Amino acid sequence: MPTEESPTEGSRLVDREWHIEDIVGRPILEHAPARLRVEQDGRVSGRTGCNLFTGTAEIDGRTIRFEKIATTRSVCPPAMMDQEQRLLQALGAARWFSVDHDGRLHLEGEYEPFLLRASAR
């Protein structure tokens, strides 16, 4: 559940390229890196490891909702398609975010306390 946030929490999320490390506890495929970027104006973009995606994010404090996510439509090997589906589902289920003391982004859901972990590089 969300906790009291610092006034700079949202600024730690936006305008950075996040390299996704794992989704629901499963690591990203080494040969299929996944990325996420949230702009100051709420635009979202990234890579699933197979396809590119775009969309929007509504951010209020530590609350986040990803919306209107659209992807390109390349077909990839099954493991990459599985990773893509897990990432898109995690984004759809995300309700809160935090950036920990090590600078890692964490997305949490209403029913899933750990959806995604990423680091900025």
Accessible surface in RSA format (square Angstrom, percent):
REM  Atomic radii and reference values for relative SASA: ProtOr
REM  Chains: A
REM  Algorithm: Lee & Richards
REM  Probe-radius: 1.40
REM  Slices: 20
REM RES _ NUM      All-atoms   Total-Side   Main-Chain    Non-polar    All polar
REM                ABS   REL    ABS   REL    ABS   REL    ABS   REL    ABS   REL
RES MET A   1   155.83  80.7 114.17  75.6  41.66  99.2  94.78  80.6  61.05  80.9
RES PRO A   2    53.20  38.8  33.26  30.3  19.94  72.5  33.38  27.6  19.82 123.2
RES THR A   3   101.00  71.8  85.31  86.5  15.69  37.4  76.45 102.7  24.55  37.1
RES GLU A   4   170.78  98.0 140.04 105.9  30.74  73.2  64.62 125.0 106.16  86.7
RES GLU A   5    63.12  36.2  43.83  33.2  19.29  45.9  21.39  41.4  41.73  34.1
RES SER A   6    51.57  43.6  40.96  54.7  10.61  24.4  42.80  91.1   8.77  12.3
RES PRO A   7   134.96  98.4  97.62  89.0  37.34 135.7 107.52  88.8  27.44 170.5
RES THR A   8    76.82  54.6  75.86  76.9   0.96   2.3  62.37  83.8  14.45  21.8
RES GLU A   9    13.40   7.7  13.40  10.1   0.00   0.0   0.29   0.6  13.11  10.7
RES GLY A  10    21.35  26.3   0.00   N/A  21.35  26.3  18.14  49.8   3.21   7.2
RES SER A  11    74.12  62.6  52.77  70.4  21.34  49.2  47.48 101.1  26.64  37.3
RES ARG A  12    82.13  34.5  78.13  39.8   4.00   9.5  29.15  39.8  52.98  32.1
RES LEU A  13     0.48   0.3   0.48   0.3   0.00   0.0   0.48   0.3   0.00   0.0
RES VAL A  14    14.13   9.3  11.10  10.0   3.04   7.3  11.10   9.6   3.04   8.2
RES ASP A  15    69.47  48.7  51.91  51.7  17.57  41.5  24.30  57.2  45.17  45.1
RES ARG A  16    85.28  35.8  80.52  41.0   4.76  11.3  26.54  36.3  58.74  35.6
RES GLU A  17    71.03  40.8  65.57  49.6   5.46  13.0  14.25  27.6  56.78  46.4
RES TRP A  18     0.00   0.0   0.00   0.0   0.00   0.0   0.00   0.0   0.00   0.0
RES HIS A  19    22.38  12.2  22.38  15.6   0.00   0.0  17.61  18.1   4.77   5.6
RES ILE A  20     8.80   5.0   0.02   0.0   8.78  21.2   0.02   0.0   8.78  23.8
RES GLU A  21    35.59  20.4  24.35  18.4  11.25  26.8  22.58  43.7  13.02  10.6
RES ASP A  22    13.56   9.5  13.56  13.5   0.00   0.0   2.51   5.9  11.04  11.0
RES ILE A  23     0.00   0.0   0.00   0.0   0.00   0.0   0.00   0.0   0.00   0.0
RES VAL A  24    69.30  45.6  55.20  50.0  14.10  34.0  56.46  49.1  12.84  34.8
RES GLY A  25    53.60  66.1   0.00   N/A  53.60  66.1  25.90  71.1  27.70  62.0
RES ARG A  26   124.19  52.1 124.02  63.2   0.17   0.4  47.58  65.0  76.61  46.4
RES PRO A  27   101.13  73.7  94.83  86.4   6.31  22.9  94.83  78.3   6.31  39.2
RES ILE A  28    25.53  14.5  10.36   7.7  15.17  36.6  10.36   7.5  15.17  41.2
RES LEU A  29    47.32  26.4  42.82  30.6   4.51  11.3  46.22  32.5   1.10   3.0
RES GLU A  30   174.19 100.0 142.69 108.0  31.50  75.0  62.94 121.7 111.25  90.8
RES HIS A  31   130.89  71.5 101.06  70.2  29.83  76.3  85.87  88.5  45.01  52.4
RES ALA A  32     1.41   1.3   0.00   0.0   1.41   3.2   1.41   2.0   0.00   0.0
RES PRO A  33    58.64  42.7  55.83  50.9   2.81  10.2  58.58  48.4   0.06   0.3
RES ALA A  34     1.20   1.1   0.00   0.0   1.20   2.7   0.00   0.0   1.20   3.2
RES ARG A  35    65.85  27.6  65.85  33.6   0.00   0.0  12.72  17.4  53.14  32.2
RES LEU A  36     0.46   0.3   0.32   0.2   0.15   0.4   0.46   0.3   0.00   0.0
RES ARG A  37    74.65  31.3  74.49  38.0   0.16   0.4  22.92  31.3  51.74  31.4
RES VAL A  38     0.00   0.0   0.00   0.0   0.00   0.0   0.00   0.0   0.00   0.0
RES GLU A  39    38.59  22.2  38.15  28.9   0.43   1.0  10.15  19.6  28.43  23.2
RES GLN A  40   135.75  75.9 113.47  82.9  22.27  53.0  50.50 107.5  85.24  64.7
RES ASP A  41   100.60  70.5  59.62  59.3  40.98  96.9  50.17 118.1  50.42  50.3
RES GLY A  42    10.93  13.5   0.00   N/A  10.93  13.5  10.83  29.7   0.10   0.2
RES ARG A  43   144.01  60.5 143.74  73.3   0.27   0.6  59.26  81.0  84.75  51.4
RES VAL A  44     3.28   2.2   0.00   0.0   3.28   7.9   0.53   0.5   2.74   7.4
RES SER A  45    43.48  36.7  43.32  57.8   0.16   0.4  27.84  59.3  15.64  21.9
RES GLY A  46    15.12  18.6   0.00   N/A  15.12  18.6  11.16  30.6   3.96   8.9
RES ARG A  47    93.20  39.1  93.20  47.5   0.00   0.0  27.80  38.0  65.40  39.6
RES THR A  48     0.00   0.0   0.00   0.0   0.00   0.0   0.00   0.0   0.00   0.0
RES GLY A  49     3.43   4.2   0.00   N/A   3.43   4.2   0.18   0.5   3.25   7.3
RES CYS A  50     9.19   7.0   0.00   0.0   9.19  21.6   0.41   1.1   8.78   9.5
RES ASN A  51     3.58   2.5   1.77   1.7   1.81   4.4   1.81   4.3   1.77   1.7
RES LEU A  52    94.93  52.9  94.23  67.4   0.70   1.8  94.36  66.3   0.57   1.5
RES PHE A  53     3.06   1.5   0.00   0.0   3.06   8.0   1.78   1.1   1.27   3.6
RES THR A  54    79.81  56.8  79.81  80.9   0.00   0.0  59.20  79.5  20.61  31.2
RES GLY A  55    11.73  14.5   0.00   N/A  11.73  14.5   6.36  17.5   5.37  12.0
RES THR A  56    49.70  35.4  49.70  50.4   0.00   0.0  46.63  62.6   3.07   4.6
RES ALA A  57     9.00   8.3   0.00   0.0   9.00  20.5   0.10   0.1   8.91  23.6
RES GLU A  58   109.09  62.6 102.45  77.5   6.64  15.8  39.57  76.5  69.52  56.8
RES ILE A  59    58.34  33.2  24.50  18.3  33.84  81.6  24.69  17.8  33.65  91.3
RES ASP A  60   116.31  81.5 107.26 106.8   9.05  21.4  30.50  71.8  85.81  85.6
RES GLY A  61    29.77  36.7   0.00   N/A  29.77  36.7  18.57  51.0  11.19  25.1
RES ARG A  62    20.06   8.4  15.85   8.1   4.22  10.0   9.79  13.4  10.28   6.2
RES THR A  63    54.87  39.0  54.83  55.6   0.03   0.1  32.58  43.8  22.29  33.7
RES ILE A  64     0.01   0.0   0.01   0.0   0.00   0.0   0.01   0.0   0.00   0.0
RES ARG A  65   107.66  45.2 107.62  54.9   0.04   0.1  29.93  40.9  77.73  47.1
RES PHE A  66    16.08   8.0   0.39   0.2  15.69  40.8   0.39   0.2  15.69  44.9
RES GLU A  67    64.12  36.8  58.50  44.3   5.61  13.4  25.65  49.6  38.47  31.4
RES LYS A  68   172.72  84.3 139.66  85.7  33.06  78.7 100.60  90.5  72.12  76.8
RES ILE A  69    53.37  30.4  21.31  15.9  32.06  77.3  21.31  15.3  32.06  87.0
RES ALA A  70    59.83  55.0  52.25  80.6   7.58  17.2  58.31  82.1   1.52   4.0
RES THR A  71    31.91  22.7  12.02  12.2  19.90  47.4   7.15   9.6  24.77  37.4
RES THR A  72    67.13  47.7  58.23  59.0   8.90  21.2  62.36  83.8   4.77   7.2
RES ARG A  73   211.12  88.6 183.24  93.4  27.88  66.4  73.86 100.9 137.26  83.2
RES SER A  74    63.15  53.4  50.61  67.5  12.54  28.9  24.80  52.8  38.35  53.7
RES VAL A  75   136.13  89.6 107.51  97.3  28.62  69.0 107.51  93.4  28.62  77.6
RES CYS A  76    23.76  18.0  12.45  13.9  11.30  26.6   5.21  13.2  18.55  20.0
RES PRO A  77    79.57  58.0  72.46  66.1   7.11  25.8  79.02  65.2   0.55   3.4
RES PRO A  78   116.20  84.7 107.29  97.8   8.91  32.4 112.67  93.0   3.53  21.9
RES ALA A  79    53.23  48.9  41.62  64.2  11.61  26.4  48.68  68.6   4.55  12.1
RES MET A  80    26.63  13.8  26.63  17.6   0.00   0.0  20.34  17.3   6.29   8.3
RES MET A  81    57.53  29.8  57.20  37.9   0.33   0.8  57.53  48.9   0.00   0.0
RES ASP A  82    58.24  40.8  52.03  51.8   6.22  14.7  24.52  57.7  33.72  33.6
RES GLN A  83     0.02   0.0   0.02   0.0   0.00   0.0   0.02   0.0   0.00   0.0
RES GLU A  84     7.33   4.2   7.33   5.5   0.00   0.0   0.00   0.0   7.33   6.0
RES GLN A  85    85.59  47.9  85.59  62.6   0.00   0.0  36.60  77.9  48.99  37.2
RES ARG A  86    31.74  13.3  29.30  14.9   2.44   5.8  26.10  35.7   5.64   3.4
RES LEU A  87     0.18   0.1   0.18   0.1   0.00   0.0   0.18   0.1   0.00   0.0
RES LEU A  88    41.53  23.1  32.19  23.0   9.34  23.5  32.88  23.1   8.65  23.3
RES GLN A  89   120.55  67.4 109.30  79.9  11.25  26.8  45.43  96.7  75.12  57.0
RES ALA A  90     2.34   2.2   0.06   0.1   2.28   5.2   1.85   2.6   0.49   1.3
RES LEU A  91     0.52   0.3   0.39   0.3   0.13   0.3   0.39   0.3   0.13   0.3
RES GLY A  92    43.47  53.6   0.00   N/A  43.47  53.6  30.05  82.5  13.42  30.1
RES ALA A  93    43.01  39.5  34.54  53.3   8.47  19.3  40.10  56.5   2.91   7.7
RES ALA A  94     0.00   0.0   0.00   0.0   0.00   0.0   0.00   0.0   0.00   0.0
RES ARG A  95    52.78  22.2  52.78  26.9   0.00   0.0   6.49   8.9  46.29  28.1
RES TRP A  96    33.00  13.2  33.00  16.0   0.00   0.0  26.85  14.3   6.14  10.0
RES PHE A  97     0.00   0.0   0.00   0.0   0.00   0.0   0.00   0.0   0.00   0.0
RES SER A  98    27.17  23.0  27.17  36.3   0.00   0.0  17.55  37.4   9.62  13.5
RES VAL A  99     8.46   5.6   0.00   0.0   8.46  20.4   0.00   0.0   8.46  22.9
RES ASP A 100    40.68  28.5  31.83  31.7   8.84  20.9  27.91  65.7  12.77  12.7
RES HIS A 101   171.80  93.9 129.80  90.2  42.00 107.4 103.70 106.9  68.09  79.2
RES ASP A 102    95.06  66.6  61.80  61.5  33.26  78.7  16.48  38.8  78.58  78.4
RES GLY A 103    20.30  25.0   0.00   N/A  20.30  25.0  16.73  45.9   3.57   8.0
RES ARG A 104    82.15  34.5  82.15  41.9   0.00   0.0   7.05   9.6  75.10  45.5
RES LEU A 105     0.04   0.0   0.04   0.0   0.00   0.0   0.04   0.0   0.00   0.0
RES HIS A 106    40.44  22.1  40.44  28.1   0.00   0.0  31.44  32.4   9.00  10.5
RES LEU A 107     0.53   0.3   0.26   0.2   0.26   0.7   0.26   0.2   0.26   0.7
RES GLU A 108    30.93  17.8  30.93  23.4   0.00   0.0   7.04  13.6  23.88  19.5
RES GLY A 109     6.13   7.6   0.00   N/A   6.13   7.6   0.81   2.2   5.32  11.9
RES GLU A 110    94.11  54.0  75.98  57.5  18.14  43.2  15.92  30.8  78.20  63.8
RES TYR A 111   195.73  91.4 163.77  93.2  31.96  83.2 133.53 100.3  62.20  76.7
RES GLU A 112    62.63  36.0  62.09  47.0   0.54   1.3  13.09  25.3  49.54  40.4
RES PRO A 113   106.07  77.3  93.16  84.9  12.91  46.9  96.53  79.7   9.54  59.3
RES PHE A 114    62.21  31.1  61.94  38.4   0.27   0.7  62.13  37.7   0.08   0.2
RES LEU A 115     6.86   3.8   6.86   4.9   0.00   0.0   6.86   4.8   0.00   0.0
RES LEU A 116     0.00   0.0   0.00   0.0   0.00   0.0   0.00   0.0   0.00   0.0
RES ARG A 117    80.39  33.8  80.39  41.0   0.00   0.0   2.61   3.6  77.78  47.1
RES ALA A 118     0.00   0.0   0.00   0.0   0.00   0.0   0.00   0.0   0.00   0.0
RES SER A 119    16.37  13.8  16.37  21.9   0.00   0.0  14.47  30.8   1.91   2.7
RES ALA A 120    32.06  29.5   8.14  12.6  23.92  54.4   8.37  11.8  23.69  62.8
RES ARG A 121   196.14  82.4 127.48  65.0  68.66 163.5  86.39 118.1 109.76  66.5
END  Absolute sums over single chains surface
CHAIN  1 A     6721.9       5480.9       1241.0       3634.5       3087.4
END  Absolute sums over all chains
TOTAL          6721.9       5480.9       1241.0       3634.5       3087.4
